């Protein structure tokens, strides 16, 4: 519960084919060890969710902030619910998506208003539970009692709801595929909402790190982070990126079937894993001979093989690529002296030049860049962005701070400008 209280909240408004406005609440994860230290964590999660939605549906969505003082924001997408759920299921930073069925000043009022919608769904499995989310949520027992009322009232409201609809269970009887929960949630506006769960981010997370919003944790399926954990990789290196960051960067790169992704500093291929899992055709190169490690890891994980280029520095990559060969995305974690010897400023200059020449229109460069080394600012990348401003536009930039090490890096997303 404490974890959920600290989680951010995103409110999605989805325009379904019937042109009815379907409000969906997406609950974001609290930062993990891999994502701890990111500034504007909620904004990063929003961007990942929108990018994943675009990769799944082919449609862009616009971000609209509702209130900077609360963790509630609006994302409007013209899509079907299946696309929204598909995006949620592959997002690292999102727990689950829920349709709002009723709201009110008390739990009983919210359940009363939700009853007609829930009854129209037909058979499903349900539980009713109170969760507290948002900056303005009640913190003390007295505040919660004033808002939710006595627990007997909540139980009575749940019983009333059950009496008006058939909750015998889904036709398949499979608890892993059941629609699990109708949930009471309290957030910023101090209102109570009844929600129906449509998609769980637990498909991405493992049982251990999934906070079950109303669902039985024993029924949570093993997800991508568990399936592709580094313990299964035969080849690891000091610079191997954990799958959580790999999937996050793959989402930001709009990875999916029919797209091509390049990592010119591939190492063990860790950043290519996320893109390959999402269906992209991946290519890798490195100044060291990375071919055996990449091929071995992808094979061990049951993924399609990568197109492995000859060992070369980023600046020599042009010699290995075919004339006119373009990519939909470049994902990269260049060496900057933390876990691997720094390659100097040239590697970033070469990376930006390759991105400008080899990305398709609206193709993305998603890379980690140093922002602070040994306690001192590292302004090189900002200078390169200004130099390439006519060809590469910034989509987002999120600082990840490691103060104990005197180090900070930015997760930078740039997009190739359409000529």
N, C-alpha and C positions, 0 to 999 in steps of 0.2 A: 504493500500500500504506500510506503514511504517513497518507493521508486516512482510510482504512478503520480504522486503529488508533485514530483519535481519534473515530470515529463512535460514537453510542450504539446500544444493542441493545434491542429489545423482543421479548418472547416471547408469542405469541398462542396461546391454547388454544381451538380451534374445535370445537364440538359439531356434527357433521355428522348428516344425517337418519338414518344407520344407527346412531346413538348411540355410535359409536366416537370416542374422544378423539384428535383429530388435532393434534399440536403443530406450530405454524408459527412460524418465526423471521423477524422483519421487521428488516431492517438500515436504520438511519436515516442520513440525509445528515449530513455535517459542515456547520456553518453557512456560508452563502454571504455575499456582500456585503450582500444584502438582509436576511438573518436574523441576521447577526453582532450580538453584544451582548445577545441575549435571555438572561436568567437562566432557570434550570431549562429549558434547551432540550429535554431529553429529555421532561420533563413536558408541554411544549407539543406536541411531536411525538405523544405518546400521545393527547392530547386531540384533535388534528386527525384522527388515525387513527380514533378512536372516533366522532367527529362524522361523518366521511366514511362510516363503516360504517353509522351510523344513517340517513344520507341515502340510501344505496344500498339498504339492506335494510328500513328501517323499524323495526329492533330496536335497543334501547339495549344498551350493554355497560358493565360495571363495571371500574374500575381497581383492581388489587391490587398493591401494591409488594412484591416478593420480598425485596430487600435494598438498603437505602439506600446501602451502600458500593460497590455494583457497578452497572453500567449495564444490568442485566437485570431486567425487570419482567414481570408477568403481566397480560394483558388477556383476560378470558373473555367470549366472545360465543356466543350460541346462534344459529348461522347455518349456511349452506352455504358451501363454499369459494369459490364464484363470487362471493358477496357480499364476502367478505374480499378477494379479488383485485380486485374492482371498486373497493373503498375504497382499496387500496394504489395503484392506477393513477392516482388523482386526487389523491393526497397530495403536497404539495410537499416535506415533510420526510422522506419515506421512500423508500429505494432500491428495495427488493424484498421479496418474501415467499417463504419456503422451507419446505417440509415436512421435518421431521426424520425420517430413516430409520434412523439408527444412531448410537450414541455409545459411546465407550470410552476407556480410558486412553492408547491409542496410535492412530495413524492406521490401522494394519493391523487392529486390533480393531474400530474403528468401521466400516471398510469391510466386514469379515466379517459384522457384525451387520446391516448395511444391505442386503446382497446379496439376501436373499429378497424384500424389499419392492421393490427396484429391478427384479428379474427379473419380478415380477408386473405391472409397468407395460406390458410389451411394448416395441414399437419406440420409440426416441427417440434424440436425439443427446446425447452425454455428454462431459464432460471432468472430470478430477479435479484439484483445485488446493488448496493450503494457504493459508488466510488467517488472520491473527492479529487478534482483536478482544477488547476488554474490559480493564478496569482491571488484572486479575490475569493477563493473558496474558504469556507468556514474552517477554522483551525482547532477550536476548542470543542469539547463535548457539548457545552451549552449552545454554541453557535450551530453545531450540526443538528442538535435536537430541535432547535427553533426552525430550521429549514426543512429537515426530513420528518420531523414529528417523532412520536414514540415508535419504537420498533414494532409494536403491535399494529400500529396503523400501516406500516410498510408491509407487514405480513398479510394483513387483511386486504390491502390493495392488491397484492399478488394473488391471493385466493380469489378475489373478485375477478381478476383478469383471467385466471385459469378457468373459472366457471363459465366464461362467455365465449371461449374458443377451444377448439380441439387441439390439445398438445400431446397427442398420443405418440408422436415421434415420426421421423422421416420414413418414407417407404422402404429405403434400403436398410435401415436399422444400423448403418455403419456410423459409429460415433465420430470417426475421423472426418467424415464428409457432412455431418449434420450441421444445420444452422444452430449455433450453440446458445446464443444468449440474447435475452432482452435485458438491458442494463440501465440502471438509473445512474446518471452522471451529473455531478455538480461542477460547473466551471465559471469562469470570470464573471458573468452577469448574475451569479447567485440564483440561477434557475436550475430546475431539475429536468433532465431529459431522459426519455425512455428510448433506447436504441436497439436496433436489430443488427447483429453482426453479419457482414457480408464476406469479408476477406480478412485473414489473419496474417500479420507480418511474421508470425511464428513459422510460416513456411520458409522464411529466410533464416530465422534464428533457430537455435537448437533448443531442446527441452530445458536445458539448464539456464539459458539467458532469456527465455520467453516469459513475460509476465502475462498470465492468462486472464484476459478481461472477461470474466464470467464463464470461461470454458474450463473444463477439467484438465489440468496440466498433464495428466497421464494420457490424454487423448491427443496431445500436441504432436504433430509429425516431426520427424527429424528434417531439418531444412538444409539450405545451401551451405551455411557456415559450418554445419556439422558434417555434411557429406564431403565437402572439399577442405576440411581442416588440414593444416600443414603436416600433421602426424602421418598422413597418407602419402606425402610427397617423398619420393626417393632421393631428390636432390634439393638441398637447402643451402642458402648462402647468408652471410651477415646482412645483406641488403634485401633478402626475401620479404616482400610485403605480405602482411596477413590478409586472408581472404576478405575480411570485412572491408578493408580499404580497396581491394581489387574490385569487389562488386560495386562499391560506391562510385569509383572512378568509371567503371564500365557503364553504369547508369547515366552519369553525367556526360559520357561520350555518345549517348544514344545508341548503344550497341544492340544489335538484334539481327535476325535473319536477313540476308541480302546486303549486309554492310561489311566493310573491310576495315580492320584495325591494325595499326603498326605500333610497335614499341622498339625504338632505336637503341634503347639501353636496357635490353630485356633481361639480362642476367639469368636467373633460374626460370624466368617466364611467369612470375607471380602475377603481374598486371595483365597478362594475356588470358589468365584463367577465367576471370569474370566475364570478359568479352566472349570467350569461347563458349562458356556455359550459356550465355544469352543468345548464341547462334551466329555470332560474327565469324567471318573468315579472318584468321589472325596471322600476322607476320612479325618476325623478330630478328633483331641483330644486336651485336654488342662488340665492343673493342676486344673483349676476350672471346674465346671459343665457347659460345653458349649453347650450341646446337644439341649436344648430348643431354644437357640438363633440361632444356625446354621440351625436347622430344620425349624424354623419360617421364617427366612430370605429367604432361598432357596424356600420354598413353596410360599411366598409372591411374589417372582420374577418369579414364574412359571418354576423353574428349578428342575431337577431330585434330589431326596433326597441324602444326603451323607451317607456313612457308618460311623456311629459315634462310636468311641471307648470309653471304660470306661475312666473316668476322671483320668488322671495320669500325672506325670511329664515326660519330654522327656526321662530321664534315665530309667523310668519304662515302656516305650512303648513296649519294646521287649516282656514283659509278656502278652501284649494284642494282639499281632500279631500272626497269624498262622505260624507254622514252614514252612520255605521256601517262605513265602509271600513277594513278591517284588513289587516295584513301579517304574513307568517310571519317576517320578519327585517328589521332595519334595520342596514345597514353604513354606517360614516361615519368620516371623518377630518376633524374640524372644524378651522378655522384657529386656531392658537394662537401665531402670531408668529414662526415659524421660516422658512417659505417663503412665507407669506402673512400679511397684516396680521391681528393678533389681533382677534377679535370681542368679547373680554371674557367675563365670567362668564356673561352672559345666554345665549349660544349653548349652553352645556352644560346650564343650567337648562331651556331650551326643549327640548333634545334628550331629556332624561330625561322631561319631561312628555309629549312626543309618543310616546315609547316606551311609557310606562305606559298611554296611552289607545288607541294604534293597533296594538299588537301582539296577536296571538291568544294564547290560553293556550299556554304553553311556547314562544312566539315569542322570538327572540333579538335582543338589541342587541349588535352587534360593532363596537367603535370604538377608535380610537387617542385617548388622552387624555394631556395633559402631566403628568408626575410631577415634573419639575425644570426650571425655566427660569432661565437666567443663573446657574446654580449654587445656586438657592434652591428649596426644596420648593414644589410647587403642590398644596395639599391640597384644592382645591375639590371635585374629583370624589368623593373619599372622603366629604366632607360630604353630597354629593348622594345617594350610595349609602345613607347612614344615613337620609336623609329619605324615600327611596323603598323602604326595606327591605321594606315590606309587599307591594309590587307587583312588585319586581324582585330576583331572587336571583342572587348571583354564581356563575357556572360556573367561571371562571378569570381570572387576571390575571397577565400576564407582563411584566416590566420589560425594556425595551431601552435600553441606556445608550450615550450618545455623549459620553464624558468630555471629549474635546478641544473640544467645543462648549459644555460646561457645561449639557448638555441631556439629559433622559431622558424617555421616554414609556412608557406602559403599553398593551398590547393587552388590552382589557377585554372580557369576554364575560358578559353578564347574560341571565337568562331570566325571561320573564313568569310570575309566580306564578299557578297555577291557583286560581281563586276557590273 
